[in-house]
Amino acid sequence: MQGQAFHGAPPCWNLVTPGISTEQDVLSRLSSLSEVRRDTILDNVVDSQRSNIFWEFTRAVPDSVGRIHFNGDRVSRISIRTIGSLAFGEAVEML
């Protein structure tokens, strides 16, 4: 995959790494990214062990959203998906 979004080896995304990054790491990182709409960052607690952070991308990366899932205090999964007419590969190229 190309683009600045995929800094580091997979499964890393923008220096967020499953099993290593914490919720505070993710919130700090998302707040610093120009392609993330800061007003859409939402922290959602599922239960005492699971939570996730959701956000929308800016108009530069239209029709796409992200979600980072946590198990305990560490990232367990990173999801980036497209909505509508944008294909995933097109979103990746815009990141």
Secondary structure, DSSP 8 states (H G I E B T S, - for coil): --SGGG-SSTT-BTTB-TTT-BHHHHHHHHHH-TTB-GGG-EEEE-SSSEEEEEEEB-TTSTTEEEEEEEETTEEEEEEEEE-TT--HHHHHHH-
